[in-house]
Amino acid sequence: MSRARQPPLVTGISPNEGISWTKVTIRGENLGTGPADLIGLTICGHNCLLTAEWMSASKIVCRVGQAKNDKGDIIVTTKSGGKGTSTVSFKLLKPEKIGILDQSAVWVDEMNYYDMRTDRNKGIPPLSLRPANPLGIEIDKGRFPQKDLEALFPGMSADFTSENFSAAWYLIENHSTTSFDQLKTAVVNLKKQANKKNEGSLAYVKGGLSTFFEAQDALSAIHQKLEADGTEKVEGSMTQKLENVLNRASNTADTLFQEVLGRKDKADSTRNALNVLQRFKFLFNLPLNIERNIQKGDYDVVINDYEKAKSLFGKTEVQVFKKYYAEVETRIEALRELLLDKLLETPSTLHDQKRYIRYLSDLHAPGDPAWQCIGAQHQWILQLMHNCKESYVKEQKGKDIFFPMLDLDSDVRPSPIGHLSQTASLKRGSSFQSGRDDAWRCKAPQQVVFVEKLTKLVVSQLPNFWKLWISYVNGSLFSETAEKSGQMERSKKNARQRQNDFKKMIQEVMHSLVKLIRGALLPFSLREGESRQYGGWEMKSELSGQWLTHVIQTVRLSSESLTALEIPNDMLQIIQDLILDLRVRCIIVTLHHTAEDIKRLAEKEDWVVDNEGLTSLPSQFEQCIIHSLQSLKTVLDCKPGEASVFQQQKTQEDVCQLSIGIMQVFIDCLEQLSTKPDGDIDTAHLSVDVSSPDLFGSIHEDSSLSSEQRLLIALSNCRYLERHTFLNIAEHFEKHGFQGVEKITQVSMESLKDLDQRLFEMYIEFKADPIVGSLEPGIYAGYFDWKDCLVPAG
């Protein structure tokens, strides 16, 4: 009795999860002494007692109801033990919606029961009523206590559906007062129920007896008629007809059933096809979706769909899937070609290039599209540069084109690519105030405009080219998909191997830029074979120093812009060499033009003297050289990374000789003015300074000067040049970094002193001629010999 009072304990449930009305088996200890002892069963808080079937003290079968909780305990309550506990739990799943074409794995088991209302058996679901009276006689409940029966039949049950059914318990409980005759009737009823399985076929035969007898009667009549006729032929004919009728009936039946079965098979195949189409509609619609998205430019969507299809159907063995996946691959291959064409199109922005490279890497395009793009951009930049040169050369040869004056005196000039380099000033010293300079300001030479355009083109295109390479090296061109597939590592490896190739590309662009500029400005510095490719300009006259200075500023700005891109200095060294050659050429040309300007100073001599007995000629000479040196200031100054223009010995010697030549030109100019005959003096442009004192009497009245007067003025100018002007000019040469200033000063001073001596002798000769003319006849008459005289001293 102590064991009976122990509470129920549930230790297992199978299955442990499912939807509502799932049939479960509960196992445990002390689950009741019989069906009557089981008075409560809840699963997840729902009462399941109505569907519970007590099997034994360790097993109960029931169905889960509509529980409120998703997961809960299984609690069994018995009369003998009270409310129990559970060590397991049941998880209630939400039922999925099943469509009309969806297959379902639910099997509803049925059981036979006896319906008292219709007095016949029915097949109903197991949750319906149990058979109420299997014996078929009136039930008379006895008055035996339930506890006594349980004690009398331990471990048994009065439920006839239970495995432990006890017939004696059932009869004592339900038919204790039933008479013997009624029990006999019950035996007869049980026998009938036991034989019901055989009654089905027997009833079928009984139901068809009338048809059988009719057929038998018809055959007998036919047989009698045949015997009466006595002809075998008729018998054979009738038999054949009967067989034909039966065959036709059989064929008709078969045809009818074949049509029905055919429709069923067709419906099943259609249902299966629809099911396949519904489940794999993504693949079947993918080729058309790819085409639509490509037309809309939604390449990201295409790539995502392709990755999904590749993971699902890339290795499929189903022929239909293979066929559609092959079509997808065909569309993707066409997309790869389209994206590669767009990538190699020029011109294009860096953003578009990166986008197309990322797409191609995600689509696992063969080869290395990023490197192909770099190569295409390189060739395009080179082609642009040569096309620029050809267009300007054709324009120059076709006609003389006047371009608007470039703003050389502008304070601010923006760099060609925004703020890569600081704005630079192109301010320079004032140019020579001559008629040639006025004409110089009217038009810009074709070569200067070409260099402006060429450098702007390179500086605008090279940054994107360089940034594309940097992105290729660090792997930022590729997406996470490429990174996962290992494509980024392969690309980085390729980039390391192609560093030298890219360096050659940059060097080729730099060489082309420099040689095109040399062909336009310094054609003599090109090799013989390069003149046709990089030259071709009509060099009517060499550019002036001012235009060369402007070109140097342009090339310097371009160099600063490229340096800001962090391009290695060794790749840009060729531009520094070009700048150095342009600076040297600019100095040489400027000094040549200065010599020409000084040579024309003789035309500006007005012979008007000031208080010190000087004309304006020495001052004009000094100002001309100062202006020339000031115009060279930006050329002579060294920018960061530039070398001194005088670093080469040959440049020092050439500049020194030109400087000496400039001084000599002015000395020759003085000598020419001093010895010019009166009739050669151009007085049309001379002006008289009325404020200057009249040192020579009637100079103001008569503008023509005598040879002696000109010699005296020239000697005065020479003395001023020797004491002041030449020394000032030497200081300016030193201030601007000229080399060999001592040599320039020494040679110039010697030449000036030589001129001074010659002019002085000429003046003495002019004054001594009248005296000598009167004395000389007398001297030679006495056979005077100058050799016998002492040389004058002092």
PASELUM-930155 format. One record per residue (C-alpha): residue in one letter; x negated, y negated, z. Coordinates in steps of 0.25 Angstrom, whole numbers, plus 5000, padded with zeros to 4 digits. Layout:
BEGIN
AXYZ...
END
This chain:
BEGIN
M500050005000S498849915002R498449924988A499849894983R499849764991Q498549714983P498849604973P498749624958L497449594952V497249564936T495849604932G496049604916I496949564905S496849604890P496849524882N496349404890E496849294881G498049284870I499249204866S500649214873W501349354873T499949424871K500049564877V499049584888T498649694898I498349654912R497449744921G497149734935E497449794949N498749804957L499649764946G500849824952T501349964955G502449964944P503249874935A504149834946D502949794955L502549684944I503249564948G502349454941L501349434930T500849294925I499849264914C499249124913G500449084922H501549144914N502449254919C502249384910L503049474919L504149494909T503149554899A502349634909E502249784908W501649854921M500749964916S500050004929A499449944942S498249894933K498949854920I500049764915V500449734901C501149604898R501249484888V500749344890G501749234890Q501749084887A500849044898K500648904902N499148914905D498048954894K497349044904G497749104917D497749224926I498549354926I499349364939V500149494942T501149494954T501649624960K502649664971S501649744978G500449654977G500949514975K500249414966G498949454960T497749394954S496949394941T495449404938V495649374923S496449274915F497149264902K496949154891L498249114884L497949074869K498748984861P499449054849E498949014835K499948964825I500149074814G500449034800I501349114791L500149154783D499249184795Q498949324800S499349364814A498749464823V499949474832W500549614834V501849624841D502049754847E503449804849M504149914857N505449984857Y506549954867Y507949994869D508949884867M510149904876R511049814867T510849884854D510550024861R509350044851N507850024851K507149904846G505749854843I505549734851P504349654856P503749704870L504149584877S505649624876L506449714885R506049854889P507049974886A508049964897N508650104897P507750214890L508650324896G509950264890I510750294902E511350194913I510250144923D510550164937K509550094946G509250174959R509050114972F507650174975P506650064980Q505650024970K504450034980D504850174983L504850214968E503450144966A502950224978L503550354972F502950334958P501650264961G501050204948M502250234940S503250144933A504750154930D504550074917F504650174906T503750084897S502650104907E501450194906N501750244920F503250274918S503850364928A505250424924A505550464938W505450324943Y506250274931L507350374934I507350354949E507450204947N508450194936H509250324936S509250374950T510750394950T510950434935S511750564933F511050694927D511950684914Q511550534912L510050584913K510350684903T510850574894A509650504896V508750624892V509550624879N509350474877L507850494879K507750604869K508450524859Q507450404861A506350504860N506850564846K507150424840K505850424832N506350534824E507750484823G507350374814S506950464802L508150554805A509050444804Y508450394791V508750534785K510150534791G510450394785G509950444771L510750574771S511950514763T511050474752F510250604753F511650684751E512050594740A510750614732Q510950764735D512350764730A511950694717L510850794714S511750904716A512750854707I511650824696H511150974698Q512651024697K512850944684L511550994678E511951144681A513251114675D512651054662G511651174662T510551084655E509151074660K508950954651V510050874658E509450914671G508050874667S508650744662M509450714674T508250754683Q507350654675K508350544676L508450564691E506950564692N506850434684V507850364692L507150404705N505850354698R506450224694A506950204708S505650244714N504950144705T505950034707A505750054722D504250054720T504349924712L505149854722F504249894733Q502949854725E503549724722V503849704737L502449754741G501849674729R502449544735K501949584749D500549604743K500549474736A501049394748D499949454756S498949424746T499449284745R499549264760N498049314761A497649214750L498349104757N497749144770V496349144763L496649014756Q497048954769R495849004777F494848964767K495448844760F494248764764L493348844755F494348854743N494648694744L493148664746P492648644731L493848554728N493548474741I492048464738E492448404724R493348304730N492448264741I491248244732Q492148154723K492448074736G491048064740D491248144753Y490048224753D489948244768V491248324767V490748404756I489548444763N490248484776D491248564768Y490148634760E489348664773K490648724779A490948814767K489448854766S489448904780L490848974778F490749034764G489249024761K489049174762T490449224760E490649354752V492049324748Q492149304733V493249194734F492449114744K491149134736K491849084724Y492348954731Y491048934739A490248944725E491148834720V490848754733E489348774730T489548724716R490248594720I489148574731E488048594720A488648484712L488748394724R487248414726E486948374712L487848254714L487248204727L485848224721D486148144709K486748034718L485448044727L484548024715E485347904709T484647774710P484847674715S485447724728T485447684743L484647744754H485947784761D486447854749Q485147934747K485147984761R486648014760Y486448104747I485248164753R485948204765Y487148264757L486148344749S485448404761D486748444767L487148514754H485748584754A485348524740P484148594734G482848524734D482548394741P483548284737A482948184747W481548194740Q482248184726C482948054730I481548004735G480948034721A482147974714Q482047844722H480547844719Q480647854704W481847754704I481047644711L479847664702Q480847654690L481447524695M480047464697H479647494682N481047454677C480847324684K479547294678E480047334664S481247244665Y480347124668V479347154658K480347164647E480947024652Q479646964652K479347014638G480746984633K480746834636D480146734646I481146734658F481246624668F481546664682P482046584693M480946524702L480646624713D480746544726L479246544730D479446434740S480546504748D480246514763V481046654764R481046764755P481746894759S481047024758P481647114747I482147214756G482747134767H482047124780L480947234778S479947124777Q479946984783T480346864774A479146804768S478846654764L478346624750K477946484754R476646444747G475846324745S476246224735S475846254721F475046164712Q475846044707S475646064692G476446084680R476146224680D476746254693D478046184689A478146284678W477746394687R478946364696C479946384684K479946524682A479446654689P478546744681Q479146874677Q478046954684V478446884697V479946914696F479547064693V478747074705E479847014714K480847114708L479847234708T479547214723K480947194727L481347324720V480347404727V480547344741S482047364739Q481947514735L480747564742P481347554757N482447654753F481447744746W480547744759K481747764769L482247874760W480847944762I480847914777S482247974779Y481748094770V480548114779N481248104793G482448194788S483548084791L484048114776F484648244781S485948274789E486048374801T486548484791A485148474784E484448474797K485148594802S484848664789G483348634790Q483348544778M482848424785E481648504790R481348544775S481548394771K480548344781K479548454777N479748404762A479548264766R478248294773Q477748364760R478248244751Q477648134759N476448114749D477448124737F478248004744K477047924747K476647944732M478047884728I477847764737Q476447744731E477047754717V478047644720M477047554726H476047584714S477147554704L477547424712V476047374713K475747404698L477047344693I476647214701R475147224696G475647244681A476447114683L475447034690L474147094689P474047174676F472547184676S472547264689L473347384682R472647494675E472647504660G473647614660E474647554670S474847424663R475847474654Q476647544665Y476547424675G476247304667G476747254653W476947104658E476646994648M475546914656K475646774649S475046714661E474546754675L475446724687S475146604695G474646614709Q475946564714W476746684708L475646774712T475846724726H477346754725V477146894720I476146924732Q477246874742T478246964735V477347084735R476947054750L478447054754S478647194747S477447254754E477947204767S479347264764L478747394761T477847394773A479047374782L479547504776E478447574784I477847624771P476347664774N475347554770D474547644761M475747654752L475847494752Q474347474750I474447464735I475447344737Q474347274746D473347294735L474247234725I474547114735L473047094736D472747094721L473946994719R473346904730V471946904723R472546884710C473446764715I472146704721I471346714708V472546664700T472746544709L471246504709H471246514694H472546424693T471846324704A470646314695E471546274683D472246174691I470946114696K470446104682R471646024678L471345924690A470445844680E471645794673K472145734686E470945654689D471445504689W470045444694V470745364704V469845354716D470145334731N469445264742E468345364742G468145364727L468745494725T469845534715S471045634718L470345744711P469645814723S470845804731Q471645874720F470645984719E470646014733Q472246014734C472246104722I471346204729I472146194742H473446214735S472946334728L472446394741Q473746374748S474446444737L473546564740K473846564755T474846674755V474046754745L472746734754D473446774767C473446924770K474746984774P474747104784G474147224777E473447134766A471947124764S471246994762V471246944747F469746924748Q469347064753Q468847094739Q467447044735K467947014721T469146934725Q468146844734E467246824722D468346794712V469046694722C467646634725Q467346614710L468746554707S468646464719I467246414714G467846404700I468946314705M467846224712Q467046224699V468246184690F468546064699I467046024698D467046044683C468345954683L467545844690E466445854680Q467345844668L468045724674S466745654677T466145674663K467445664655P467345554644D468245424645G469045464634D469345604640I469945544652D471445564653T472045434659A473445464656H473745524670L472845444678S473445354689V472645244696D472645224711V472845074713S472445094728S471045144726P469945044726D469344994713L467945064714F467645054699G468144914696S469144924684I469545074686H471045034688E471044944676D470445044667S470845184670S469645244662L468345264670S466945264666S466145384667E465245324678Q466545304686R467045444684L465745504688L465745414701I467145464704A466745614701L465545594710S466345544721N467345664719C466145764719R465645704732Y467045714739L467145864733E465845894739R466045834753H467545864755T468445944744F467546064742L467346084757N468846074759I469146174748A468146264755E468846254768H470246294761F469546414754E469046464768K470446434774H471046524763G470046644765F469246624752Q467946694752G466646634748V467046484751E465546454753K465146494740I466346424733T465946294741Q464446304738V464646334723S465646224722M464746124729E463546154721S464446134708L464946004714K463645954717D463145984703L464245904697D463945794707Q462545794702R462845794688L463945684689F462945594697E461845614686M462845584676Y463245454683I461745414685E461545444670F462745354667K462145234675A460645264671D460945274656P460845114653I459645094662V458945214656G459345174642S458545044644L457345104651E457145224643P456545164631G455545094639I455145214647Y454945304635A454245194628G453045204638Y453045344637F453645364651D453745504656W454745544667K453845654671D452845564676C453845494686L454145534700V455445594702P456445494709A456845524723G457845474732
END
